[in-house]
Amino acid sequence: MIQEKKSRKITFDYWKHLYAHRTNNMLSSEIRDLLSLSARPDIISFAGGLPEVRALNYQKLERYIKRAVKIDGDVSLQYGTSEGYYPLKTKLVEVMKMEGIEVNEEDMIITTGGQQAIDLLAKIFLNPGDVIIVEAPSYTGALNSFKSYEPEIVSIPVDKDGIKTQQLEDVLEELYKKNTQVKFIYIVTNFSNPSGVTTSLERRRKLLDLAKKYNTVIIEDNPYGMLRFEGKSIPSLKELDLKRNDQIVIYISTLSKIFAPGLRIGWIVAPHPILEKINIAIQSADLCTSSLTQRIAYEYFSDPTWKENIEKFIRIYRERRDTMLKALEESFPEEATWSKPEGGFFIWLKLPEYLNTKEILADAVTNKVAYVPGTGFYVDGRGKNEARLSFSTEGPERIERGINILAKVIKDKMSLYKKFL
């Protein structure tokens, strides 16, 4: 990372006086900054949560692409509707049904990835100074998107059962007494990015009760829900919301984790008045999601073997998670703790408070290992002794070697600190 920055040309910004004030809140994602390192074959990367697209059958994909162009080129290569390609919506309805969520095609809009879904929701809900609530730690891509619309972000910590709903209730009550409306609560319910934790059923129900009581909505981000390695599936907030008919959950997801991120396809399920606002926002953003990639995705999900690919992904990620957990147990100091996710891509690491994972990263990269420091997942500077480790990208052998290297770097830092006590 340091080497990459040294190579950049430093220039004076002659246009600084012309920028909108909101650009002061638009920060580069630390994960994006580290991806250039991840591309280097000599670096063992625990940084980006990159899906294992090499597990896909490229010959089949080639057929899907040819069919999309040869049979339906006049649609695939043309502008599409802002709502999304209807045949693909029918397939996404089937995908959601597998997770217990029964909706209709008219209840969703297709977006250019899950990240655009987050940004569109921020765009239609947030004025400068509005209050929103997120988990702590929370997905950095969402935090950076929210910050650009200048809200006040309130963070509620998580534990092994997810967001602490008692603390959330206290905050909501305090804001209510101040006559402050919370615009939304944002949460990744399953195998959260970055913490790896899953919100328990009890807390999901409590979340719905609180959102209804304090007249706000919940944005449920569920990119990893189908990638469960063990344990029993928990009904999504959206499924519970539909059964209660409260209409307080906006559901977003993506094909990036269950198919391929290069297609840039996500979707939003929400009450129709909200979808109408999102539709207008899309028209001023990119007009429509790519017709070609939507058509390819339709072909992919029309082939029943896509479900076999999910099982393949689960086997791959489970082995990598198990390898990382075992290596952490065997090599890391006893003062360190970490989450034990039942699915997804990430393990959340906590080191002694006197350590700084940003400072450690420089030594780790020198030793050919990368990860994401924890501060980027908070809005208030917390997380200095924390880090996100992704097990999705590297194979078991490199994971074991990388964790052993990282353990040595951390132990050296701890020894140095104790030496000067």
C-alpha positions as CSV (number, residue, x, y, z in Angstrom):
1,M,0.0,0.0,0.0
2,I,2.8,2.4,0.9
3,Q,4.6,1.6,-2.4
4,E,1.4,2.2,-4.3
5,K,1.0,5.7,-2.8
6,K,4.6,6.7,-3.4
7,S,4.1,6.1,-7.2
8,R,1.2,8.5,-7.4
9,K,1.9,12.0,-8.9
10,I,1.1,14.8,-6.4
11,T,-0.8,17.6,-8.2
12,F,-2.3,20.9,-7.0
13,D,-6.1,20.8,-7.1
14,Y,-7.0,24.0,-9.0
15,W,-10.8,23.2,-8.8
16,K,-11.1,22.9,-5.1
17,H,-13.1,26.1,-4.8
18,L,-15.7,24.7,-7.2
19,Y,-16.6,21.4,-5.4
20,A,-19.8,20.9,-3.4
21,H,-19.4,20.8,0.3
22,R,-20.5,17.2,0.3
23,T,-17.3,16.1,-1.3
24,N,-15.6,16.7,2.1
25,N,-17.5,13.6,3.3
26,M,-16.8,11.5,0.2
27,L,-14.0,9.2,1.3
28,S,-12.2,6.5,-0.6
29,S,-12.9,3.0,0.8
30,E,-9.9,1.4,2.5
31,I,-10.9,-1.8,0.9
32,R,-10.8,-0.3,-2.6
33,D,-7.4,1.2,-1.8
34,L,-6.1,-2.3,-0.8
35,L,-7.4,-4.1,-3.9
36,S,-4.3,-3.1,-6.0
37,L,-2.3,-5.0,-3.4
38,S,-4.7,-8.0,-3.7
39,A,-4.0,-8.2,-7.4
40,R,-0.3,-8.9,-6.7
41,P,0.4,-12.6,-6.8
42,D,3.0,-12.3,-4.1
43,I,0.5,-10.8,-1.6
44,I,-1.7,-13.1,0.5
45,S,-4.8,-11.0,0.7
46,F,-7.3,-11.1,3.5
47,A,-8.5,-7.7,2.4
48,G,-11.2,-7.7,-0.3
49,G,-14.1,-10.0,-0.1
50,L,-13.7,-11.3,-3.6
51,P,-16.1,-14.2,-4.6
52,E,-14.5,-17.3,-6.1
53,V,-15.7,-16.8,-9.7
54,R,-13.2,-19.4,-10.9
55,A,-15.6,-22.0,-9.5
56,L,-18.1,-21.1,-12.3
57,N,-18.4,-23.2,-15.5
58,Y,-17.0,-20.7,-18.1
59,Q,-18.1,-22.9,-21.0
60,K,-21.7,-22.6,-19.8
61,L,-21.3,-18.9,-19.3
62,E,-20.0,-18.5,-22.8
63,R,-23.2,-20.2,-24.0
64,Y,-25.4,-17.9,-21.9
65,I,-23.6,-14.9,-23.3
66,K,-23.9,-16.1,-26.9
67,R,-27.6,-16.8,-26.4
68,A,-28.2,-13.4,-24.9
69,V,-26.7,-11.7,-28.0
70,K,-27.7,-14.2,-30.8
71,I,-31.3,-14.8,-29.7
72,D,-32.1,-11.6,-28.0
73,G,-29.6,-9.1,-29.2
74,D,-32.1,-6.4,-29.9
75,V,-33.1,-6.4,-26.2
76,S,-29.6,-7.2,-24.7
77,L,-27.9,-4.3,-26.5
78,Q,-30.6,-1.7,-26.1
79,Y,-31.7,0.6,-23.3
80,G,-33.9,-1.2,-20.8
81,T,-36.6,0.0,-18.4
82,S,-35.5,1.7,-15.2
83,E,-37.4,-1.0,-13.2
84,G,-35.2,-3.8,-14.6
85,Y,-35.6,-6.7,-17.1
86,Y,-38.9,-8.4,-16.2
87,P,-37.8,-12.0,-17.0
88,L,-34.8,-11.6,-14.7
89,K,-37.2,-10.4,-12.0
90,T,-39.1,-13.7,-12.2
91,K,-35.9,-15.5,-11.5
92,L,-35.0,-13.2,-8.6
93,V,-38.4,-13.9,-7.1
94,E,-37.5,-17.6,-7.2
95,V,-34.2,-16.9,-5.5
96,M,-35.9,-15.0,-2.7
97,K,-38.5,-17.7,-2.3
98,M,-35.6,-20.1,-1.5
99,E,-34.8,-17.9,1.5
100,G,-38.5,-17.8,2.6
101,I,-39.4,-14.4,1.1
102,E,-42.4,-14.4,-1.1
103,V,-42.8,-11.3,-3.3
104,N,-44.0,-10.4,-6.8
105,E,-42.0,-9.0,-9.7
106,E,-43.7,-5.7,-9.2
107,D,-42.3,-5.4,-5.7
108,M,-38.7,-5.0,-6.8
109,I,-36.4,-2.8,-8.9
110,I,-33.1,-4.1,-10.3
111,T,-30.1,-1.9,-9.6
112,T,-26.4,-1.7,-10.8
113,G,-25.1,-3.8,-7.9
114,G,-26.1,-3.8,-4.3
115,Q,-23.9,-0.7,-3.8
116,Q,-26.1,1.4,-6.1
117,A,-29.1,0.1,-4.2
118,I,-27.7,1.5,-0.9
119,D,-26.8,4.8,-2.6
120,L,-30.2,5.2,-4.2
121,L,-31.9,4.7,-0.8
122,A,-29.7,7.2,0.8
123,K,-30.5,9.6,-2.0
124,I,-34.2,9.4,-1.6
125,F,-34.3,9.5,2.2
126,L,-31.5,11.7,3.5
127,N,-31.2,15.5,3.9
128,P,-28.2,17.0,5.5
129,G,-28.4,16.6,9.3
130,D,-30.9,13.7,9.2
131,V,-30.3,10.9,11.7
132,I,-29.7,7.3,10.7
133,I,-28.7,4.2,12.7
134,V,-26.1,1.6,11.7
135,E,-24.4,-1.3,13.3
136,A,-20.9,-0.9,14.8
137,P,-18.9,-2.1,13.0
138,S,-20.8,-1.6,9.7
139,Y,-20.2,-2.2,6.0
140,T,-17.8,0.6,4.9
141,G,-19.3,0.9,1.4
142,A,-22.6,1.8,3.0
143,L,-21.0,4.2,5.5
144,N,-19.2,6.0,2.7
145,S,-22.4,6.3,0.6
146,F,-24.4,7.6,3.6
147,K,-21.7,10.1,4.5
148,S,-21.9,11.8,1.1
149,Y,-25.5,12.8,1.9
150,E,-24.3,14.4,5.2
151,P,-26.5,12.7,7.8
152,E,-25.8,12.3,11.5
153,I,-24.9,8.6,11.8
154,V,-25.5,6.9,15.2
155,S,-23.7,3.6,15.7
156,I,-25.0,0.7,17.9
157,P,-22.5,-2.0,18.8
158,V,-22.9,-5.7,18.0
159,D,-22.1,-8.8,19.9
160,K,-22.3,-12.5,18.9
161,D,-26.1,-12.2,18.5
162,G,-26.0,-9.1,16.3
163,I,-27.0,-5.5,17.0
164,K,-27.6,-4.7,20.7
165,T,-31.3,-4.0,20.6
166,Q,-31.5,-2.8,24.2
167,Q,-29.0,-0.1,23.5
168,L,-30.8,0.6,20.2
169,E,-34.1,1.1,22.1
170,D,-32.4,3.5,24.6
171,V,-31.1,5.6,21.7
172,L,-34.4,5.6,19.8
173,E,-36.2,6.7,23.0
174,E,-33.7,9.5,23.6
175,L,-34.1,10.8,20.0
176,Y,-37.9,10.6,20.3
177,K,-37.8,12.8,23.4
178,K,-35.8,15.3,21.4
179,N,-38.4,15.1,18.6
180,T,-35.8,13.7,16.3
181,Q,-37.0,11.4,13.5
182,V,-34.7,8.5,12.6
183,K,-34.9,8.1,8.8
184,F,-33.8,4.4,8.8
185,I,-31.8,1.7,10.5
186,Y,-29.3,-0.1,8.2
187,I,-28.3,-3.6,9.1
188,V,-26.6,-6.7,7.4
189,T,-28.5,-9.5,9.1
190,N,-26.7,-12.6,7.9
191,F,-22.9,-13.2,8.3
192,S,-22.4,-9.4,8.5
193,N,-19.8,-7.5,6.6
194,P,-17.5,-7.0,8.4
195,S,-18.2,-8.7,11.8
196,G,-19.3,-12.1,10.5
197,V,-22.1,-12.2,13.1
198,T,-25.7,-13.1,12.4
199,T,-28.6,-11.3,14.0
200,S,-30.6,-13.7,16.2
201,L,-34.3,-14.3,15.7
202,E,-35.1,-12.7,19.0
203,R,-33.3,-9.5,18.1
204,R,-34.8,-9.5,14.6
205,R,-38.3,-9.5,16.1
206,K,-37.2,-6.7,18.5
207,L,-35.9,-4.7,15.6
208,L,-39.2,-4.9,13.9
209,D,-41.0,-3.9,17.1
210,L,-38.7,-0.9,17.6
211,A,-39.0,0.3,14.0
212,K,-42.8,0.2,14.2
213,K,-42.9,1.9,17.6
214,Y,-40.6,4.8,16.5
215,N,-42.1,5.1,13.0
216,T,-39.0,4.4,10.9
217,V,-37.9,1.8,8.4
218,I,-35.2,-0.9,8.3
219,I,-32.9,-1.4,5.4
220,E,-32.0,-5.1,5.4
221,D,-28.9,-5.8,3.4
222,N,-28.6,-9.5,2.7
223,P,-25.8,-10.3,0.2
224,Y,-24.6,-13.5,2.0
225,G,-27.8,-15.2,3.2
226,M,-27.5,-18.2,0.8
227,L,-23.9,-18.9,1.8
228,R,-24.6,-20.6,5.1
229,F,-22.1,-23.3,6.0
230,E,-23.7,-24.6,9.2
231,G,-26.6,-24.0,11.7
232,K,-30.2,-23.3,11.1
233,S,-31.4,-20.6,8.8
234,I,-33.2,-17.7,10.5
235,P,-36.2,-15.9,8.8
236,S,-35.1,-12.6,7.3
237,L,-36.5,-9.3,8.6
238,K,-38.3,-9.0,5.3
239,E,-40.0,-12.4,5.7
240,L,-41.1,-11.5,9.2
241,D,-42.2,-8.1,8.1
242,L,-44.4,-9.6,5.3
243,K,-46.0,-11.9,7.8
244,R,-46.8,-9.0,10.1
245,N,-47.8,-6.8,7.2
246,D,-46.1,-3.8,8.7
247,Q,-44.2,-2.7,5.5
248,I,-41.3,-1.3,7.5
249,V,-38.4,-3.4,5.9
250,I,-36.7,-2.4,2.7
251,Y,-34.8,-5.5,1.4
252,I,-31.6,-5.3,-0.8
253,S,-29.4,-8.0,-2.2
254,T,-27.0,-8.7,-5.0
255,L,-25.9,-11.4,-7.4
256,S,-22.2,-10.6,-6.7
257,K,-21.9,-13.3,-4.0
258,I,-24.1,-16.0,-5.5
259,F,-23.1,-15.5,-9.2
260,A,-20.5,-12.9,-10.3
261,P,-19.8,-9.3,-9.1
262,G,-18.6,-8.3,-12.6
263,L,-22.3,-8.3,-13.8
264,R,-23.1,-5.5,-11.3
265,I,-26.7,-6.6,-10.6
266,G,-28.5,-6.0,-7.3
267,W,-32.1,-5.4,-6.4
268,I,-34.4,-3.6,-4.0
269,V,-37.7,-4.9,-2.6
270,A,-39.8,-2.2,-1.0
271,P,-43.3,-0.8,-0.7
272,H,-44.5,0.6,-4.0
273,P,-44.4,4.3,-3.0
274,I,-40.7,3.9,-2.1
275,L,-40.1,2.1,-5.4
276,E,-41.6,5.0,-7.3
277,K,-39.0,7.3,-5.8
278,I,-36.2,4.9,-6.5
279,N,-37.3,4.6,-10.1
280,I,-37.0,8.3,-10.6
281,A,-33.6,8.3,-8.8
282,I,-32.4,5.6,-11.2
283,Q,-33.5,7.7,-14.2
284,S,-31.2,10.5,-13.1
285,A,-28.3,8.2,-12.2
286,D,-27.7,5.7,-15.0
287,L,-31.1,5.4,-16.7
288,C,-31.2,1.6,-16.3
289,T,-29.0,-1.3,-15.3
290,S,-27.2,-3.0,-18.1
291,S,-29.6,-4.9,-20.4
292,L,-26.8,-7.2,-21.5
293,T,-25.8,-8.3,-18.0
294,Q,-29.4,-8.7,-16.9
295,R,-30.1,-10.9,-19.9
296,I,-27.0,-13.1,-19.1
297,A,-28.1,-13.4,-15.5
298,Y,-31.5,-14.5,-16.7
299,E,-29.9,-17.3,-18.8
300,Y,-27.8,-18.3,-15.8
301,F,-30.7,-18.6,-13.4
302,S,-32.9,-20.3,-16.0
303,D,-30.4,-23.2,-15.8
304,P,-31.2,-25.3,-12.7
305,T,-27.5,-26.1,-12.2
306,W,-27.1,-22.6,-10.6
307,K,-28.2,-24.2,-7.4
308,E,-25.4,-26.7,-7.7
309,N,-23.0,-23.8,-8.0
310,I,-24.3,-22.4,-4.7
311,E,-23.4,-25.8,-3.1
312,K,-20.0,-25.6,-4.7
313,F,-19.4,-22.1,-3.3
314,I,-20.5,-23.2,0.1
315,R,-18.0,-26.1,0.1
316,I,-15.2,-23.8,-1.0
317,Y,-15.9,-21.0,1.5
318,R,-16.5,-23.5,4.3
319,E,-13.1,-25.1,3.8
320,R,-11.4,-21.7,3.7
321,R,-13.2,-20.5,6.8
322,D,-12.3,-23.7,8.7
323,T,-8.7,-23.3,7.6
324,M,-8.5,-19.7,8.8
325,L,-10.2,-20.5,12.2
326,K,-7.8,-23.4,12.8
327,A,-4.8,-21.3,11.9
328,L,-5.9,-18.5,14.2
329,E,-6.4,-20.9,17.0
330,E,-3.0,-22.5,16.6
331,S,-0.9,-19.4,15.9
332,F,-2.4,-16.2,17.3
333,P,-1.7,-14.9,20.8
334,E,-4.2,-15.7,23.5
335,E,-5.0,-12.0,24.0
336,A,-6.6,-11.9,20.5
337,T,-10.2,-12.8,19.9
338,W,-12.2,-13.3,16.7
339,S,-15.7,-14.0,15.5
340,K,-16.8,-17.5,14.3
341,P,-19.2,-17.0,11.4
342,E,-21.6,-19.6,10.2
343,G,-21.4,-18.4,6.7
344,G,-20.4,-15.5,4.4
345,F,-16.9,-14.2,3.8
346,F,-15.5,-12.5,6.9
347,I,-13.9,-13.0,10.4
348,W,-13.6,-10.0,12.7
349,L,-10.4,-9.8,14.7
350,K,-9.8,-8.0,18.0
351,L,-6.3,-7.4,19.3
352,P,-5.2,-5.9,22.7
353,E,-6.2,-2.2,22.9
354,Y,-2.6,-1.0,22.8
355,L,-2.1,-2.3,19.3
356,N,-3.1,-0.3,16.1
357,T,-4.0,-2.4,13.1
358,K,-3.2,0.4,10.7
359,E,0.3,0.5,12.0
360,I,0.6,-3.3,11.9
361,L,-0.6,-3.3,8.3
362,A,2.6,-1.7,7.1
363,D,4.7,-4.5,8.6
364,A,2.2,-7.1,7.4
365,V,2.4,-5.9,3.8
366,T,6.2,-5.9,4.0
367,N,5.8,-9.6,4.9
368,K,3.4,-10.1,1.9
369,V,0.1,-10.2,3.8
370,A,-2.9,-7.7,3.6
371,Y,-6.1,-7.2,5.6
372,V,-8.4,-4.3,6.3
373,P,-7.9,-2.2,9.5
374,G,-11.0,-1.8,11.6
375,T,-11.4,2.0,11.8
376,G,-12.9,2.1,8.3
377,F,-15.9,0.2,9.5
378,Y,-16.8,2.8,12.2
379,V,-17.9,6.5,11.9
380,D,-16.3,7.7,15.2
381,G,-12.7,6.5,15.1
382,R,-13.2,3.3,16.9
383,G,-11.7,0.0,15.8
384,K,-8.0,0.9,16.0
385,N,-7.2,-2.5,17.5
386,E,-9.6,-4.4,15.2
387,A,-9.5,-5.8,11.7
388,R,-11.5,-7.6,9.0
389,L,-10.1,-10.8,7.7
390,S,-11.6,-12.2,4.5
391,F,-11.3,-16.0,3.8
392,S,-13.1,-15.9,0.5
393,T,-10.2,-15.0,-1.8
394,E,-7.3,-17.2,-1.0
395,G,-7.0,-21.0,-1.0
396,P,-6.4,-23.0,2.2
397,E,-2.6,-23.3,1.8
398,R,-2.1,-19.6,1.4
399,I,-4.6,-18.8,4.2
400,E,-2.7,-21.0,6.6
401,R,0.6,-19.4,5.6
402,G,-0.8,-15.9,5.7
403,I,-2.3,-16.3,9.1
404,N,1.0,-17.7,10.5
405,I,2.9,-14.7,9.0
406,L,0.4,-12.3,10.5
407,A,0.5,-14.0,13.8
408,K,4.3,-13.5,13.9
409,V,4.0,-9.8,13.0
410,I,1.5,-9.2,15.8
411,K,3.5,-11.2,18.4
412,D,6.5,-9.1,17.5
413,K,4.5,-5.9,18.0
414,M,3.2,-7.2,21.4
415,S,6.7,-8.1,22.5
416,L,8.0,-4.7,21.5
417,Y,5.3,-3.0,23.5
418,K,5.8,-5.1,26.6
419,K,9.6,-4.6,26.4
420,F,9.1,-0.8,27.1
421,L,6.4,-1.2,29.8
